Amino acid sequence: MDIQLKYYCMTGCFAAILFITVSGLTGCTPTVQVAASDKPIEVNLNVKIEHEIRIKVDKEIDDLFSDDDVF
């Protein structure tokens, strides 16, 4: 095979690969669309709240509360 023919063949193959790559990259451009819903958002929650309150009273205050004359 002639050297010049090999050169043209390699150049043609390189151009074809480059063309396919560029056309493939431009054809696969990802797009993301964000749109608000026209329906209202409905949230249903079942919440159970339990709490415990502990009061620690000093002895003097406890005696004061137990005295009926104060109240």
Distance bins in CASP14 RR format, pairs under 12 A and 6 or more apart:
PFRMAT RR
TARGET T0000
AUTHOR 0000-0000-0000
RMODE 2
METHOD distances of the structure
MODEL  1
1 7 0 0 0 0 0 1 0 0 0 0 0
1 8 0 0 0 0 0 1 0 0 0 0 0
1 9 0 0 0 0 1 0 0 0 0 0 0
1 10 0 0 0 0 0 1 0 0 0 0 0
2 8 0 0 0 0 1 0 0 0 0 0 0
2 9 0 0 0 0 0 1 0 0 0 0 0
3 9 0 0 0 0 0 1 0 0 0 0 0
3 10 0 0 0 0 0 1 0 0 0 0 0
4 10 0 0 0 0 0 1 0 0 0 0 0
4 11 0 0 0 0 0 1 0 0 0 0 0
5 11 0 0 0 0 0 1 0 0 0 0 0
5 12 0 0 0 0 0 1 0 0 0 0 0
6 12 0 0 0 0 0 1 0 0 0 0 0
6 13 0 0 0 0 0 1 0 0 0 0 0
7 13 0 0 0 0 0 1 0 0 0 0 0
7 14 0 0 0 0 0 1 0 0 0 0 0
8 14 0 0 0 0 0 1 0 0 0 0 0
8 15 0 0 0 0 0 1 0 0 0 0 0
9 15 0 0 0 0 0 1 0 0 0 0 0
9 16 0 0 0 0 0 1 0 0 0 0 0
10 16 0 0 0 0 0 1 0 0 0 0 0
10 17 0 0 0 0 0 1 0 0 0 0 0
11 17 0 0 0 0 0 1 0 0 0 0 0
11 18 0 0 0 0 0 1 0 0 0 0 0
12 18 0 0 0 0 1 0 0 0 0 0 0
12 19 0 0 0 0 1 0 0 0 0 0 0
12 20 0 0 0 0 0 1 0 0 0 0 0
13 19 0 0 0 0 0 1 0 0 0 0 0
13 20 0 0 0 0 0 1 0 0 0 0 0
14 20 0 0 0 0 0 1 0 0 0 0 0
14 21 0 0 0 0 0 1 0 0 0 0 0
15 21 0 0 0 0 0 1 0 0 0 0 0
15 22 0 0 0 0 0 1 0 0 0 0 0
16 22 0 0 0 0 0 1 0 0 0 0 0
16 23 0 0 0 0 0 1 0 0 0 0 0
17 23 0 0 0 0 0 1 0 0 0 0 0
17 24 0 0 0 0 0 1 0 0 0 0 0
18 24 0 0 0 0 0 1 0 0 0 0 0
18 25 0 0 0 0 0 1 0 0 0 0 0
19 25 0 0 0 0 0 1 0 0 0 0 0
19 26 0 0 0 0 0 1 0 0 0 0 0
20 26 0 0 0 0 0 1 0 0 0 0 0
20 27 0 0 0 0 0 1 0 0 0 0 0
21 27 0 0 0 0 0 1 0 0 0 0 0
21 28 0 0 0 0 0 1 0 0 0 0 0
22 28 0 0 0 0 0 1 0 0 0 0 0
23 29 0 0 0 0 0 1 0 0 0 0 0
55 61 0 0 0 0 0 1 0 0 0 0 0
55 62 0 0 0 0 0 1 0 0 0 0 0
55 65 0 0 0 0 0 1 0 0 0 0 0
56 62 0 0 0 0 1 0 0 0 0 0 0
57 63 0 0 0 0 1 0 0 0 0 0 0
57 64 0 0 0 0 1 0 0 0 0 0 0
57 65 1 0 0 1 0 0 0 0 0 0 0
57 66 0 0 0 0 0 1 0 0 0 0 0
58 64 0 0 0 0 1 0 0 0 0 0 0
58 65 0 0 0 0 0 1 0 0 0 0 0
59 65 0 0 0 0 0 1 0 0 0 0 0
59 66 0 0 0 0 0 1 0 0 0 0 0
60 66 0 0 0 0 0 1 0 0 0 0 0
60 67 0 0 0 0 0 1 0 0 0 0 0
61 67 0 0 0 0 0 1 0 0 0 0 0
61 70 0 0 0 0 0 1 0 0 0 0 0
63 69 0 0 0 0 0 1 0 0 0 0 0
63 70 0 0 0 0 1 0 0 0 0 0 0
64 70 1 0 0 1 0 0 0 0 0 0 0
64 71 0 0 0 0 1 0 0 0 0 0 0
65 71 0 0 0 0 1 0 0 0 0 0 0
END
